[in-house]
Amino acid sequence: MKTVKYNSESNAQFLDWAIHELWLKNDLQLARKLKMTSAHMSWIRSGKSPVGAIMIARLHSLLPNVSIKELVERSKYAQHT
């Protein structure tokens, strides 16, 4: 079984952007806002897990002025190495 590694630098940039947009201080606060575990946030930041559709949908509900299309585009750069 091949292990997929997502671009951790781009994932980190995407998470940092979301934290900034929501006026939060860290991944733990973002995880709580998105109703995700801090472990999952860590997996995304380290490139072990992708930015998924549920995260995009939850971010859109918190940032209604940012379109889903824009969130997907921002997250696409976080998906590929």
Contacts in CASP RR format, 6 or more apart in sequence:
PFRMAT RR
TARGET T0000
AUTHOR 0000-0000-0000
METHOD contacts of the structure
MODEL  1
MKTVKYNSESNAQFLDWAIHELWLKNDLQLARKLKMTSAHMSWIRSGKSP
VGAIMIARLHSLLPNVSIKELVERSKYAQHT
5 47 0 8 1.000
5 48 0 8 1.000
5 81 0 8 1.000
6 44 0 8 1.000
6 47 0 8 1.000
6 48 0 8 1.000
6 49 0 8 1.000
6 50 0 8 1.000
6 78 0 8 1.000
6 79 0 8 1.000
6 80 0 8 1.000
6 81 0 8 1.000
7 47 0 8 1.000
7 77 0 8 1.000
7 78 0 8 1.000
7 79 0 8 1.000
7 80 0 8 1.000
7 81 0 8 1.000
8 45 0 8 1.000
8 46 0 8 1.000
8 47 0 8 1.000
10 77 0 8 1.000
10 78 0 8 1.000
10 79 0 8 1.000
10 80 0 8 1.000
11 44 0 8 1.000
11 45 0 8 1.000
11 46 0 8 1.000
11 47 0 8 1.000
11 50 0 8 1.000
11 51 0 8 1.000
11 78 0 8 1.000
12 45 0 8 1.000
13 77 0 8 1.000
13 78 0 8 1.000
14 51 0 8 1.000
14 74 0 8 1.000
14 75 0 8 1.000
14 77 0 8 1.000
14 78 0 8 1.000
15 27 0 8 1.000
15 30 0 8 1.000
15 41 0 8 1.000
15 44 0 8 1.000
15 45 0 8 1.000
17 74 0 8 1.000
18 30 0 8 1.000
18 59 0 8 1.000
19 25 0 8 1.000
19 26 0 8 1.000
19 27 0 8 1.000
19 29 0 8 1.000
19 30 0 8 1.000
21 63 0 8 1.000
21 66 0 8 1.000
22 30 0 8 1.000
22 33 0 8 1.000
22 62 0 8 1.000
22 63 0 8 1.000
24 30 0 8 1.000
24 33 0 8 1.000
27 38 0 8 1.000
27 41 0 8 1.000
27 42 0 8 1.000
27 45 0 8 1.000
28 38 0 8 1.000
28 41 0 8 1.000
30 41 0 8 1.000
31 37 0 8 1.000
31 38 0 8 1.000
31 40 0 8 1.000
31 41 0 8 1.000
33 58 0 8 1.000
33 62 0 8 1.000
34 55 0 8 1.000
34 58 0 8 1.000
34 59 0 8 1.000
34 62 0 8 1.000
35 58 0 8 1.000
36 55 0 8 1.000
36 58 0 8 1.000
40 49 0 8 1.000
43 49 0 8 1.000
44 50 0 8 1.000
44 51 0 8 1.000
44 55 0 8 1.000
50 78 0 8 1.000
50 79 0 8 1.000
51 75 0 8 1.000
51 78 0 8 1.000
51 79 0 8 1.000
52 75 0 8 1.000
55 75 0 8 1.000
56 68 0 8 1.000
56 71 0 8 1.000
56 72 0 8 1.000
56 75 0 8 1.000
57 68 0 8 1.000
59 66 0 8 1.000
59 71 0 8 1.000
60 66 0 8 1.000
60 67 0 8 1.000
60 68 0 8 1.000
60 71 0 8 1.000
63 71 0 8 1.000
END
